[in-house]
Amino acid sequence: MPGRIFSINIGNIKGVSKAPVNEGKLIEGFGLEGDVHAGTEFKQVSLLSIESIRKQKECERIKSKDIALKEGDFAENITTQGLDLSGLRIGSLIKAGGESLLKITKIGKDCHTYCQIYKKIGSCIMPKEGIFASVIKGGIIHKGDSIQVLDD
């Protein structure tokens, strides 16, 4: 069953939250146009579910700090809803919007320095729950578009 694109997030500085936009252009072999992480590396686009963000918000340590977490705060490019990212493996294919195709290249983020969100709340879910992909087929994606894992 397909999920949906909850948010598309773009940033021009590494290690900080990204700003939500209504649409984005995925470029084959490059990533999300205008984002600092786009390039020819294998981690062209990052994905995280809104369910993971909401779960993090409910953590007692976070609630006690009265911090509001939202899409883009973990520097993810695409915030998904209703798509089980935890069941994906390297090589899985995801169709985003009408025509874009992503291929999972990495599960989890290697954190070498603490990012803005880690400094703010004392933890980050991207190392365990973040997913990275390369753009196999580009196209325009919109907030609210369908996103689904294609059968292997």
Buried (B, 14 or more C-beta within 10 A) or exposed (E): EEBBBBBBBBBEEEBBBBEBBEEBBBBBEBBBEEBBBBEEEEBBBBBBBBBBBEEBBEBEEBEEEEBEBBBBBBBBBBBBBBBEBEEBEEEBBBBBBEEBBBBBBBBEBEEEEEBBBBEBBEBBBBEEBBBBBBBBBBBBBBBBBBBBBEEE
